[in-house]
Amino acid sequence: MSTKPEGATPPTPSLPPLPSLTERRKAATQLDIARAAAELFTERGPDGTTAEEIARRAGIALRTFYRYFRSKQDAVAPLLAGGADRWRELLAATEPAAGVPEALERSIAASLTPETEADAEGLRWTRGLLRAAAEDPALRAVWYRVNQESEERLREVVAGLAGPDADPLEVRLAAAAATDAIRIALESWAETDAPERGEGAPAALAVRCLRELMGGMRLLNPGVRDAASGP
C-alpha cells in the first residue's frame, strides 16, 4: 500500500551542480583560444597558422595552449560544440508532453536562429571553419568528432522525452537523425552566401533535413507502422 499522500506533486528532478569557478575559468580560456584559432584559420587557413600564433593571438603561453589542446585544429572544438550544447539544453527543457518530433523541431529551430549579433557571429565563425575544413582533413575530423560526441549526449535527452517504453534503437536513430540534420544543414549553408536568418538559413535547412530523415521512424513519425508487423 502506498504511503504517498493523494494528489502529491512528484519530486522535482535535481538540477546538475553548477560548474566551479575553476571550471568556468577553464571553459572561458578554451573559448578564447578557440576564437583566436577561428580568426586565424579564417584569415590564413589552417596550413598558414601555427599553434604559436594561436597562443599569441589568445594572449597565452604556448605551454598553456598545449595544456588544453592537442593540436591547432583541435583548438576550435569548443566553438563548434557551443551550438550543440545550447541545443541540448533547449531540448532537455522541453515538456515531455510536447512529443519528440515537435520538441526536436522547436529546439533545432531555436538553437539555429540567432537572437543577437553575437549569435549571428557564432554562425559566421562556423561557416568559416567549415569552409576551411573542406581543405583540411584534420579540421574535418574535429568537426565529425564534435558531432559524434553531441549525438552520444543527445541519446539520453531523447530517451527522457520519449519515455521508458521507447525502443532504444528508435531513440538512437532519432538522436542520429537530429544530429545529422543539423550537421548537413550547417555544411550546406556554409557552401553558400545565404544569410543567418530567413530562407536558406541554417534553422530552415535543419528542420527540412530532420523532416526528410525522420519520415520512416516510428518514434519521430507515429503514423509509420513496423514493416515486420504486417498489414
Backbone as JSON, one array per atom type, in Angstrom:
{
  "sequence": "MSTKPEGATPPTPSLPPLPSLTERRKAATQLDIARAAAELFTERGPDGTTAEEIARRAGIALRTFYRYFRSKQDAVAPLLAGGADRWRELLAATEPAAGVPEALERSIAASLTPETEADAEGLRWTRGLLRAAAEDPALRAVWYRVNQESEERLREVVAGLAGPDADPLEVRLAAAAATDAIRIALESWAETDAPERGEGAPAALAVRCLRELMGGMRLLNPGVRDAASGP",
  "N": [[0.84, -1.2, 0.0], [0.55, 2.19, -0.87], [2.14, 4.93, 0.7], [2.13, 7.47, -0.1], [0.8, 10.73, -0.11], [-2.48, 11.45, -1.38], [-2.72, 13.04, -4.5], [-0.27, 14.23, -4.29], [2.52, 16.16, -5.35], [4.88, 15.1, -7.75], [8.37, 14.62, -6.99], [10.65, 17.2, -7.86], [13.09, 16.82, -10.36], [16.52, 16.78, -9.48], [18.71, 19.47, -10.19], [21.68, 19.61, -12.23], [24.88, 20.11, -10.67], [26.23, 23.42, -10.41], [28.94, 24.62, -12.42], [32.24, 24.85, -11.07], [34.25, 27.71, -10.02], [36.82, 27.38, -11.02], [36.35, 25.6, -13.13], [34.75, 27.2, -14.75], [36.53, 29.22, -15.43], [38.4, 27.75, -16.85], [36.83, 26.89, -19.03], [36.29, 29.39, -20.16], [38.85, 30.21, -20.95], [39.45, 28.22, -22.83], [37.52, 28.85, -24.76], [38.37, 31.39, -25.54], [40.8, 30.72, -26.75], [39.8, 29.13, -28.8], [38.38, 31.01, -30.33], [40.47, 32.65, -31.16], [41.9, 30.84, -32.73], [39.96, 30.32, -34.7], [39.73, 32.84, -35.9], [42.3, 33.12, -37.05], [42.38, 30.87, -38.73], [40.38, 31.55, -40.5], [41.47, 33.82, -41.65], [43.96, 32.98, -42.68], [43.88, 30.27, -43.21], [44.13, 26.82, -42.08], [46.61, 25.63, -42.75], [48.28, 27.81, -42.96], [48.6, 28.68, -40.42], [49.99, 28.55, -37.14], [50.37, 26.78, -34.0], [51.72, 28.36, -32.19], [51.12, 30.94, -33.11], [48.38, 31.02, -32.67], [48.32, 30.86, -29.87], [49.63, 33.24, -29.25], [47.8, 35.11, -30.3], [45.66, 34.62, -28.62], [46.69, 35.48, -26.26], [48.17, 33.9, -24.49], [50.59, 31.58, -23.11], [52.55, 29.25, -25.07], [52.8, 26.75, -23.87], [50.56, 26.74, -22.29], [48.58, 26.63, -24.2], [48.95, 23.98, -25.17], [48.26, 22.65, -22.91], [45.59, 22.62, -22.93], [44.79, 21.79, -25.51], [45.41, 19.37, -28.08], [46.24, 19.84, -30.66], [46.45, 22.33, -33.3], [44.15, 22.32, -34.86], [42.36, 21.05, -33.17], [41.81, 23.02, -31.4], [39.59, 24.55, -32.11], [37.38, 23.16, -31.38], [35.71, 23.76, -29.03], [34.31, 26.0, -29.95], [32.87, 25.01, -32.12], [31.32, 23.15, -30.82], [29.69, 24.6, -29.17], [27.12, 25.46, -30.1], [25.75, 23.02, -30.25], [25.66, 22.3, -27.58], [23.97, 24.28, -26.53], [21.65, 23.66, -27.94], [20.97, 21.08, -26.93], [20.41, 21.78, -24.3], [18.11, 23.35, -24.64], [16.39, 21.42, -25.67], [16.27, 19.57, -23.58], [14.88, 21.04, -21.74], [12.33, 20.98, -22.63], [8.85, 20.31, -22.33], [7.77, 17.01, -21.65], [5.29, 16.25, -22.72], [5.09, 17.48, -25.14], [5.98, 15.89, -27.2], [8.27, 13.97, -29.17], [8.94, 14.57, -31.97], [7.98, 17.27, -32.34], [9.35, 18.56, -30.26], [12.02, 18.24, -31.02], [12.08, 19.64, -33.48], [11.37, 22.27, -32.67], [13.44, 22.9, -30.84], [15.71, 22.69, -32.43], [15.22, 24.66, -34.38], [15.15, 26.93, -32.72], [17.73, 26.94, -31.61], [19.33, 27.4, -33.8], [18.53, 29.8, -34.8], [19.62, 32.95, -34.76], [19.47, 35.18, -32.05], [20.79, 37.4, -31.21], [23.44, 39.68, -32.18], [25.82, 38.5, -31.46], [25.14, 35.81, -31.53], [24.69, 35.5, -34.27], [27.23, 36.03, -35.19], [28.55, 33.81, -34.19], [27.51, 31.8, -35.84], [28.6, 32.64, -38.24], [31.3, 32.25, -37.71], [31.28, 29.46, -37.6], [30.6, 28.9, -40.25], [32.91, 29.86, -41.58], [34.84, 28.12, -40.52], [33.93, 25.62, -41.41], [34.21, 25.96, -44.13], [36.97, 26.16, -44.27], [37.57, 23.62, -43.39], [37.02, 22.03, -45.54], [39.3, 21.8, -47.0], [41.05, 20.71, -45.24], [41.84, 17.85, -43.72], [42.31, 17.21, -40.99], [40.93, 19.19, -39.61], [38.35, 18.65, -40.47], [38.05, 16.2, -39.22], [37.88, 16.98, -36.55], [35.43, 18.34, -36.59], [33.68, 16.22, -37.24], [34.06, 14.64, -34.99], [33.09, 16.29, -32.95], [30.37, 16.3, -33.65], [29.77, 13.57, -33.33], [30.17, 13.22, -30.57], [28.2, 14.94, -29.64], [25.9, 13.64, -30.56], [25.98, 11.29, -29.01], [25.59, 12.33, -26.42], [23.09, 13.33, -26.8], [21.34, 11.18, -26.9], [20.47, 10.41, -24.33], [18.89, 12.59, -23.63], [16.85, 12.49, -25.57], [15.79, 10.0, -24.94], [14.69, 10.55, -22.44], [12.61, 12.27, -23.17], [11.11, 10.61, -24.8], [10.17, 8.62, -23.14], [9.88, 5.76, -20.85], [9.09, 3.47, -22.22], [10.01, 3.56, -24.77], [11.6, 2.32, -27.71], [14.96, 1.43, -27.55], [16.54, 1.39, -29.85], [15.13, 2.99, -31.62], [15.34, 5.4, -30.25], [18.06, 5.84, -30.46], [18.31, 6.08, -33.23], [16.77, 8.36, -33.64], [18.29, 10.32, -32.31], [20.57, 10.24, -33.89], [19.5, 11.04, -36.38], [18.62, 13.66, -35.81], [21.02, 14.92, -35.1], [22.5, 14.63, -37.48], [20.85, 16.08, -39.16], [21.26, 18.73, -38.38], [24.04, 18.9, -38.8], [24.31, 18.45, -41.6], [22.76, 20.56, -42.53], [24.2, 22.83, -41.66], [26.63, 22.41, -43.01], [25.74, 22.54, -45.66], [24.74, 25.13, -45.73], [27.09, 26.54, -45.27], [28.35, 26.34, -47.67], [27.22, 28.23, -49.19], [26.22, 31.71, -49.66], [24.1, 32.41, -48.14], [21.93, 34.12, -45.79], [22.03, 34.47, -42.13], [19.55, 34.27, -41.08], [16.14, 33.5, -42.02], [15.09, 32.53, -45.36], [16.88, 29.76, -46.61], [18.61, 29.79, -44.49], [20.43, 28.35, -41.66], [18.55, 27.32, -39.69], [16.1, 26.86, -41.07], [16.98, 25.06, -43.03], [17.86, 22.91, -41.42], [15.52, 22.02, -40.12], [14.11, 21.16, -42.35], [15.82, 19.08, -43.21], [15.62, 17.37, -41.0], [12.91, 16.59, -41.11], [12.91, 15.17, -43.51], [14.68, 13.08, -42.88], [13.41, 11.81, -40.75], [11.19, 10.56, -41.66], [10.7, 7.73, -41.88], [10.74, 6.71, -39.31], [9.32, 5.32, -36.43], [9.32, 6.48, -33.87], [9.65, 9.18, -34.39], [7.68, 9.6, -36.19], [4.73, 8.77, -35.64], [2.76, 7.65, -37.27], [3.91, 5.78, -38.87], [4.08, 2.38, -39.48], [5.38, -0.68, -38.15], [7.19, -2.48, -40.42], [7.66, -5.17, -40.14], [5.47, -6.09, -38.77], [3.41, -6.54, -40.43], [0.36, -6.23, -42.41]],
  "CA": [[0.0, 0.0, 0.0], [1.38, 3.4, -0.97], [2.0, 5.93, 1.76], [2.21, 8.79, -0.72], [-0.47, 11.44, 0.0], [-3.21, 11.59, -2.63], [-2.56, 14.32, -5.16], [1.04, 14.83, -4.03], [3.29, 16.53, -6.54], [6.12, 14.33, -7.86], [9.56, 15.42, -6.69], [11.32, 17.84, -8.98], [14.44, 16.27, -10.55], [17.58, 17.69, -9.03], [19.49, 20.08, -11.27], [23.1, 19.32, -12.13], [25.6, 21.14, -9.93], [26.83, 24.48, -11.2], [30.39, 24.46, -12.54], [33.02, 25.62, -10.12], [34.95, 28.87, -10.58], [37.95, 26.86, -11.81], [35.81, 25.04, -14.37], [34.29, 28.31, -15.59], [37.72, 29.88, -15.96], [38.97, 26.86, -17.86], [35.97, 26.97, -20.21], [36.48, 30.71, -20.77], [40.15, 30.2, -21.61], [39.32, 27.38, -24.02], [36.76, 29.57, -25.77], [39.25, 32.45, -26.05], [41.73, 30.08, -27.67], [39.03, 28.69, -29.96], [38.08, 32.18, -31.16], [41.73, 33.06, -31.78], [42.19, 29.88, -33.79], [39.0, 30.53, -35.77], [40.12, 34.06, -36.61], [43.48, 32.86, -37.87], [42.03, 29.92, -39.79], [39.6, 32.29, -41.49], [42.36, 34.76, -42.33], [45.12, 32.36, -43.36], [43.71, 28.84, -43.4], [44.86, 26.03, -41.09], [48.0, 25.4, -43.15], [49.04, 29.03, -42.76], [48.52, 29.05, -39.0], [50.7, 27.68, -36.21], [49.89, 26.81, -32.62], [52.34, 29.52, -31.55], [50.37, 32.15, -33.49], [47.1, 30.98, -31.97], [48.59, 31.2, -28.47], [49.92, 34.66, -29.19], [46.55, 35.85, -30.54], [44.82, 34.43, -27.44], [47.34, 36.09, -25.11], [48.61, 32.87, -23.55], [51.86, 30.92, -23.45], [52.36, 28.06, -25.89], [52.59, 25.59, -22.98], [49.16, 26.79, -21.85], [47.8, 26.12, -25.33], [49.01, 22.53, -25.2], [47.61, 22.12, -21.71], [44.17, 22.49, -23.24], [44.51, 21.19, -26.81], [46.49, 18.53, -28.62], [46.68, 20.34, -31.97], [45.84, 23.62, -33.65], [42.78, 22.07, -35.32], [41.55, 20.68, -32.01], [41.52, 24.23, -30.62], [38.3, 25.15, -32.45], [36.29, 22.28, -30.96], [34.71, 24.41, -28.16], [33.48, 26.91, -30.73], [31.97, 24.19, -32.91], [30.42, 22.4, -29.92], [28.84, 25.51, -28.39], [25.75, 25.43, -30.57], [25.14, 21.74, -29.87], [25.39, 22.36, -26.14], [22.77, 25.11, -26.35], [20.52, 22.92, -28.48], [20.58, 20.02, -25.98], [19.79, 22.43, -23.14], [16.75, 23.72, -25.03], [15.61, 20.19, -25.82], [16.07, 18.98, -22.25], [13.92, 21.87, -21.0], [11.02, 20.84, -23.24], [7.88, 19.48, -21.62], [7.64, 15.7, -22.32], [4.02, 16.14, -23.43], [5.21, 18.09, -26.47], [6.26, 14.88, -28.2], [9.65, 14.02, -29.66], [9.13, 15.32, -33.23], [7.8, 18.71, -32.12], [10.42, 19.05, -29.39], [13.25, 18.32, -31.81], [11.98, 20.74, -34.45], [11.4, 23.56, -31.99], [14.75, 23.17, -30.25], [16.65, 22.9, -33.54], [14.95, 25.99, -34.96], [15.53, 27.96, -31.76], [19.18, 26.98, -31.4], [20.0, 27.86, -35.02], [18.04, 31.13, -35.15], [20.34, 33.9, -33.9], [18.68, 36.23, -31.4], [21.65, 38.57, -31.02], [24.55, 39.76, -33.13], [26.81, 37.52, -31.03], [24.7, 34.52, -32.06], [24.93, 35.52, -35.72], [28.68, 35.93, -35.37], [28.9, 32.42, -33.96], [27.2, 31.06, -37.06], [29.58, 33.02, -39.26], [32.54, 31.53, -37.39], [31.09, 28.07, -38.02], [30.69, 28.88, -41.71], [34.31, 29.99, -41.96], [35.58, 26.91, -40.15], [33.52, 24.52, -42.29], [34.85, 26.19, -45.43], [38.38, 25.79, -44.11], [37.67, 22.17, -43.2], [36.92, 21.37, -46.84], [40.66, 21.57, -47.49], [41.91, 20.28, -44.13], [41.28, 16.63, -43.14], [42.37, 17.23, -39.53], [39.85, 20.05, -39.14], [37.12, 17.89, -40.69], [37.97, 15.18, -38.18], [37.39, 17.65, -35.33], [34.01, 18.59, -36.81], [32.95, 14.95, -37.12], [34.14, 14.21, -33.6], [32.15, 17.13, -32.19], [29.03, 15.81, -33.93], [29.61, 12.26, -32.72], [30.02, 13.41, -29.13], [26.89, 15.54, -29.44], [24.9, 12.59, -30.75], [26.01, 10.4, -27.86], [24.96, 13.02, -25.3], [21.69, 13.58, -27.14], [20.52, 9.98, -26.69], [19.85, 10.46, -23.0], [17.85, 13.62, -23.65], [15.74, 11.96, -26.37], [15.19, 8.91, -24.17], [13.86, 11.15, -21.4], [11.4, 12.8, -23.8], [10.33, 9.52, -25.4], [9.55, 7.83, -22.09], [10.54, 4.49, -20.53], [8.69, 2.38, -23.12], [10.56, 3.78, -26.11], [12.58, 1.36, -28.22], [16.3, 2.05, -27.51], [17.06, 1.57, -31.21], [14.46, 4.17, -32.16], [15.94, 6.56, -29.58], [19.39, 6.06, -31.05], [18.12, 6.56, -34.59], [16.28, 9.74, -33.56], [19.43, 11.16, -31.97], [21.43, 10.31, -35.07], [18.84, 11.84, -37.41], [18.63, 15.07, -35.41], [22.4, 15.41, -35.19], [22.87, 14.73, -38.89], [20.07, 17.17, -39.77], [21.98, 19.98, -38.1], [25.35, 18.86, -39.45], [24.14, 18.62, -43.04], [22.25, 21.91, -42.76], [25.3, 23.78, -41.5], [27.58, 22.2, -44.1], [25.12, 23.04, -46.89], [24.67, 26.59, -45.61], [28.45, 27.07, -45.36], [28.75, 26.35, -49.07], [26.51, 29.33, -49.85], [26.3, 33.01, -49.0], [22.78, 32.68, -47.57], [22.0, 34.84, -44.52], [21.9, 33.69, -40.91], [18.12, 34.18, -40.77], [15.26, 33.5, -43.17], [15.18, 31.46, -46.36], [18.22, 29.26, -46.84], [19.41, 29.88, -43.27], [20.61, 27.05, -41.01], [17.36, 26.82, -39.0], [15.15, 26.32, -42.05], [17.58, 23.87, -43.65], [17.92, 21.82, -40.45], [14.17, 21.48, -39.94], [13.81, 20.4, -43.57], [16.61, 17.85, -43.17], [15.06, 16.49, -39.97], [11.66, 16.01, -41.61], [13.26, 14.18, -44.53], [15.32, 11.93, -42.25], [12.59, 11.15, -39.74], [9.98, 10.03, -42.28], [10.45, 6.31, -41.69], [10.94, 6.3, -37.91], [8.09, 5.32, -35.63], [9.43, 7.41, -32.74], [9.52, 10.53, -34.9], [6.51, 9.66, -37.06], [3.89, 7.72, -35.09], [1.93, 7.03, -38.28], [4.65, 4.73, -39.55], [3.91, 1.07, -38.86], [6.52, -1.57, -38.26], [7.03, -3.33, -41.6], [7.69, -6.56, -39.74], [4.22, -6.45, -38.13], [2.47, -6.93, -41.47], [-0.79, -5.34, -42.58]],
  "C": [[0.88, 1.25, 0.0], [1.09, 4.34, 0.18], [2.05, 7.34, 1.22], [0.87, 9.5, -0.62], [-1.12, 11.61, -1.36], [-3.02, 12.99, -3.21], [-1.21, 14.97, -4.94], [1.76, 15.09, -5.33], [4.57, 15.72, -6.6], [7.32, 15.21, -7.57], [10.18, 15.99, -7.94], [12.72, 17.26, -9.14], [15.49, 17.29, -10.14], [18.36, 18.2, -10.23], [20.95, 19.7, -11.12], [23.82, 20.44, -11.4], [26.2, 22.19, -10.87], [28.33, 24.27, -11.29], [31.11, 25.35, -11.54], [33.69, 26.8, -10.82], [36.11, 28.42, -11.46], [37.47, 26.32, -13.14], [35.34, 26.15, -15.31], [35.47, 29.05, -16.21], [38.37, 29.05, -17.06], [38.16, 26.94, -19.15], [36.14, 28.3, -20.93], [37.8, 30.78, -21.52], [40.09, 29.38, -22.89], [38.57, 28.11, -25.14], [37.56, 30.72, -26.36], [40.24, 31.88, -27.07], [41.01, 29.67, -28.95], [38.74, 29.86, -30.9], [39.35, 32.68, -31.87], [42.08, 32.14, -32.93], [41.25, 30.09, -34.97], [39.34, 31.77, -36.58], [41.28, 33.8, -37.56], [43.19, 31.89, -39.01], [41.25, 30.62, -40.89], [40.49, 33.22, -42.31], [43.38, 34.06, -43.21], [44.92, 30.9, -43.74], [44.51, 28.06, -42.37], [46.33, 25.83, -41.45], [48.87, 26.63, -42.9], [49.06, 29.51, -41.33], [49.28, 28.06, -38.15], [50.07, 27.78, -34.82], [50.46, 28.0, -31.87], [51.57, 30.8, -31.86], [49.0, 32.19, -32.81], [47.29, 31.39, -30.51], [48.85, 32.7, -28.32], [48.65, 35.5, -29.36], [45.63, 35.76, -29.3], [45.43, 35.04, -26.18], [47.78, 35.11, -24.06], [49.96, 32.32, -24.0], [51.57, 29.66, -24.26], [52.11, 26.83, -25.01], [51.15, 25.56, -22.46], [48.25, 26.27, -22.96], [47.77, 24.6, -25.31], [48.48, 21.88, -23.93], [46.14, 21.84, -22.0], [43.89, 21.7, -24.53], [45.73, 20.43, -27.33], [47.05, 19.08, -29.92], [45.98, 21.66, -32.26], [44.41, 23.42, -34.14], [41.85, 21.76, -34.15], [41.1, 21.91, -31.24], [40.15, 24.82, -30.93], [37.12, 24.31, -31.98], [35.28, 22.97, -30.03], [33.79, 25.35, -28.92], [32.45, 26.13, -31.54], [30.94, 23.47, -32.05], [29.43, 23.3, -29.19], [27.38, 25.48, -28.8], [25.03, 24.15, -30.18], [24.81, 21.71, -28.39], [24.11, 23.14, -25.87], [21.53, 24.37, -26.82], [20.05, 21.84, -27.5], [19.93, 20.62, -24.74], [18.35, 22.82, -23.45], [15.85, 22.49, -25.11], [15.3, 19.58, -24.46], [15.04, 19.75, -21.44], [12.51, 21.75, -21.55], [10.11, 19.96, -22.39], [7.71, 18.15, -22.37], [6.36, 15.57, -23.13], [4.08, 16.7, -24.84], [5.42, 17.05, -27.56], [7.64, 15.07, -28.81], [9.79, 14.81, -30.95], [9.04, 16.83, -33.04], [8.93, 19.3, -31.3], [11.72, 19.2, -30.17], [13.2, 19.5, -32.78], [12.1, 22.1, -33.77], [12.8, 23.88, -31.46], [15.81, 23.42, -31.33], [16.47, 24.3, -34.12], [15.41, 27.09, -34.02], [17.04, 28.07, -31.63], [19.92, 27.53, -32.6], [19.49, 29.22, -35.51], [18.71, 32.15, -34.24], [19.43, 34.98, -33.35], [19.48, 37.52, -31.25], [22.73, 38.58, -32.09], [25.65, 38.76, -32.76], [26.45, 36.13, -31.54], [24.98, 34.43, -33.55], [26.42, 35.39, -36.01], [29.14, 34.5, -35.16], [28.62, 31.55, -35.17], [28.21, 31.38, -38.16], [30.94, 32.36, -38.99], [32.44, 30.08, -37.86], [31.2, 27.95, -39.53], [32.15, 28.95, -42.16], [35.11, 28.74, -41.66], [35.2, 25.74, -41.06], [34.1, 24.71, -43.69], [36.33, 25.82, -45.38], [38.55, 24.29, -44.02], [37.6, 21.41, -44.52], [38.29, 21.02, -47.4], [41.6, 21.04, -46.41], [41.32, 19.05, -43.45], [41.28, 16.63, -41.61], [41.25, 18.09, -38.95], [38.5, 19.37, -39.35], [36.94, 16.83, -39.62], [37.47, 15.76, -36.86], [35.9, 17.88, -35.44], [33.19, 17.31, -36.65], [32.96, 14.44, -35.68], [33.17, 15.0, -32.72], [30.72, 16.64, -32.41], [28.77, 14.44, -33.3], [29.39, 12.37, -31.22], [28.65, 14.02, -28.81], [25.79, 14.5, -29.56], [24.83, 11.66, -29.54], [25.34, 11.03, -26.64], [23.46, 13.22, -25.53], [20.8, 12.38, -26.84], [19.79, 10.02, -25.36], [18.71, 11.46, -22.96], [16.63, 13.11, -24.41], [15.03, 10.85, -25.61], [14.28, 9.46, -23.08], [12.57, 11.69, -21.96], [10.5, 11.69, -24.31], [9.64, 8.66, -24.35], [10.18, 6.45, -21.94], [10.2, 3.36, -21.48], [9.26, 2.52, -24.53], [11.59, 2.71, -26.46], [13.96, 2.02, -28.23], [16.88, 2.28, -28.91], [16.43, 2.79, -31.85], [15.03, 5.45, -31.54], [17.29, 6.88, -30.21], [19.27, 6.61, -32.47], [17.64, 8.02, -34.59], [17.42, 10.7, -33.25], [20.37, 11.33, -33.16], [20.82, 11.19, -36.16], [18.88, 13.32, -37.08], [20.02, 15.67, -35.53], [22.82, 15.6, -36.64], [22.09, 15.84, -39.59], [20.78, 18.5, -39.58], [23.31, 20.02, -38.83], [25.22, 19.14, -40.94], [23.66, 20.02, -43.37], [23.38, 22.93, -42.67], [26.33, 23.64, -42.63], [27.04, 22.77, -45.41], [25.08, 24.56, -46.88], [26.05, 27.21, -45.8], [28.94, 27.15, -46.8], [28.11, 27.5, -49.85], [26.82, 30.65, -49.14], [24.94, 33.41, -48.42], [22.92, 33.35, -46.21], [21.84, 33.9, -43.31], [20.44, 33.47, -40.51], [17.32, 34.13, -42.07], [15.49, 32.33, -44.11], [16.63, 31.08, -46.62], [19.12, 29.31, -45.63], [19.49, 28.52, -42.59], [19.36, 26.49, -40.36], [16.39, 26.17, -39.97], [15.7, 25.05, -42.7], [17.56, 22.69, -42.7], [16.56, 21.2, -40.21], [13.77, 20.66, -41.17], [14.55, 19.06, -43.57], [16.02, 16.87, -42.16], [13.79, 15.82, -40.47], [11.92, 14.95, -42.66], [13.81, 12.91, -43.89], [14.39, 11.15, -41.34], [11.37, 10.47, -40.35], [9.68, 8.58, -41.99], [10.59, 5.82, -40.26], [9.65, 6.38, -37.12], [8.15, 6.34, -34.51], [9.2, 8.85, -33.19], [8.31, 10.7, -35.81], [5.57, 8.53, -36.64], [2.99, 7.03, -36.12], [2.61, 5.9, -39.01], [4.49, 3.42, -38.81], [5.17, 0.25, -39.06], [6.29, -2.5, -39.43], [6.96, -4.8, -41.23], [6.36, -7.02, -39.16], [3.17, -6.88, -39.15], [1.28, -5.98, -41.52], [-1.75, -5.43, -41.41]]
}
